[in-house]
Each structure stands twice: as C-alpha cells, then as structure tokens.
Amino acid sequence: MGNNDEVEVSELEQRAIEVLRNDSRIPLRKLAQELNVSRSTAARVISALKKKGIKFTVNVPEPGFVAFVIIESKVSSEAYRAIDGRVVNLIRAKTLEELTEKLGKIKGKRAVIVARQESGFALAGLSCDYCGGKIRGDPLTYRRGRKVFYLCCRTCLSEIRSKYSHRSKNIKTK
C-alpha cells in the first residue's frame, strides 16, 4: 500500500471531485460554471481524473458475507493500512462456504471478523412517489420516459401504471 496507492490531484481536480460528490450526473456545462472554468477545461479535468483511476460510479456491494482480516500485507483489492502498520483486508463472498474457502487460502491471519451483509445500501428517508408513505426495504421502481418513480408496494406500482397508461391513451386518441 503506502505512497504507491496515493493519487495526486490538482486544486482544480479536487474542487471538481467535491462537485461530483454532490451530483455525479452534473452536465459538463454546469460543472464548468461551478468551477468557474471553460467547458473544454472542465472536460480536460474529467479526462485527467479518469486517467488517474478516479471512478465516478458507485459500486454497491451485493448481499452476502464480508470478512475483515488483519494481517501484515495486502491480499485483496479492498485493503486499509492500520496505524500499527498491519493491513485490514475486506474479503467478500456470496455464501459462507465461499468465504470460508477464501479465508483458508490466507496465511498469517492475526484476526478475522465475519459479518453478514444484508443489503448493498440503506435508503434513508425515501418515500413513495405515489402515496407518500415511507419505503421500507428495497423500493419498487417504475420508469416513465426519463423519470423514475420509487414505490413502496405493488398496489402503488399498479396505481401509478394505470395513472400513466390512461394519459398515454388520451394522448394517442387526440
């Protein structure tokens, strides 16, 4: 790990990263306005960040199992150096058997903590676009053109489908 994994970014690139953290889908024109630079400069900043390996997509881990393994070296792509110099490696697997197999291949383990990963992400305060109720668990989605509706249950999904199917029928008959 060490200094080889660190990426140097300019002050302008750092500002761009901050803007992209708030809205990773911001149009280039708007990003240029936020940074107070031309569109071509903003495009060069994005290109430079991509070349440096900085990703703009969010990877949501699949449900399954994760083990935090403390050893002297890096053995996974997700690894963090602790203050004492040891490395905390994250080992992911879909099943407990697969995780056990992966852990068996690692030598010199100091500590292992295994956790079950129930969901890839938590939805804080997401409400249904039809009834306004709070969505518990994974939302149902309905796409209409470029708009995505998040729904709490199959009833709301059915209702919003019928609401928009009537609109499209009215438009077609005119």
N, C-alpha and C positions, 0 to 999 in steps of 0.2 A: 504494500500500500504506500504509505509515505508520500513524498512530494511528487512522485510519478503520476499519481491519480488526480492531482490538483490541476485545474484548468484556469489559466489566467484570462480574465476578461477586462476589457477597457471600461472606462466610466460610462460611456455611451451604451455599451453592451449590457452593463449592469442595470442601467435605467430601463433598457428595453425588456430585460428579464422581469423586472418589477411590474411593468405594464402588462406583460404577457401572463404573469401570475394571476392578475386580477381578471383578465379576459384573454384567453389563449386564441380566441377566434376573431380578434380585433382586425378590421381591414387594414391593409398596408397604409392607406391614405391617413386613417385615423391614428395609427401608430406613429407615423411621421409627424403629425400635428402634436401628439403628446410629447414626443422627443424634441420638438422644435427643429426638425431637420427636413431635408427634401425626401421625396418618395424613393428616389434612387439610393440615397444614403441609408434609409430605413431598410431597403431591400438588401443592401450590402451587409448591414448589421445582422439581419436574419440569416443570410448565407454564411457569414463568419461563425455565428453561433452553431449552425448545423455542422459546419466543418470541424468545430471543436467538440462535437459529440453531445451538445446540449439538446435534449429532446423536448418537444412541445406537446407531446401526447401524454395522457395519463394511463398508466398500466394498473389496472385493478386486479389484484390477485384473486384467483379462483378459490372457492371454498375448499377446505381440506385441512392439512396439518402443516405446522411450521415448527422447526426446532431451532433454538438459539444455542449454538455450540461454541464454547470458549476454548480456543487452542492458540498455539504460538504463531500460526500462519494463516493466510487467506486460502480457503478452499472452495469458496462459492462467489458468484458474481455480486451477491449482497453481503458485504462484509464491512465491519467498522472497527477501527483500532481503538482500544480502551486506553485510559490514562496510564495504566501499568504496562502497556506495550503488547498485551495479549490481544487477540482478534476475536470479535464476536461475529460469527458467520450465521446467516439465516439459510436454513435448508428447508425447501418447500416440497410437499408431496400431496397427491390427491388421496392416498389411502395410508393408513397406519403401517401396513405391511411394506409399502414402497418407502416410507420414511425410515423404518427400521433397517431396510436393506441399504439405503444411502448412508445412514449413521454407522453401520457396520464397516463401511469402507474407510471411515475417517480414523486416523491413528492419533494418539496423544491427546485425547479429549480431556479437558480439565473439568468442565461442567456442561451439562445438557439440560435444557428446559424445553419441554414439548407442550405445544398449545394447539387447540383445535380452532381453526379459522372458520367461523360460521358464515360470514358474508364478506364480500370483497370491499364493501364500503357501507357507511352508515348514512342514512338520509335524515338530516336534522331539520325538522320543521317543514317537511314537504307536505303540501296539501293538495287535495283532489281538485282538478280543474273543472269538474262538473258540479259536485255538491259542496265543495269547500271543506270537507272533512279531512282529518289528519290521516296521512298514509302510513300504515304500519307494515313493515316488511318491504318486500320488493314491489314497486308500483307496476301497474299495467300501463302500457303506452298505446296511444292511437295517433297515427300520423295523418295529417291532412295538408297536402302540399308541403310547404317548408316548416309548418308548425307542428310541434309535438305536444300532445296533451298527456298529463300524468294523472292516472285514475286510481282510486282506492279499491274498487271492487268490479266484478263482472256486470253488475247492474248499471253502474255509472258508465262503463265501457259501452254497453248496449244502448243506453240512452244517448250518449254523445254520437255514436254511429248513426242512430236513427235521426238525430237532430241535423247532422250534416248531410245525410243521404236525401232528406227532404229538400234541403237547399239546392243540392245539385240537380234534383228532378225539376224544381221550379225554374232553374236557370236554363235547362235543356228545352223546356216546353215553350219558352218565350221566343 
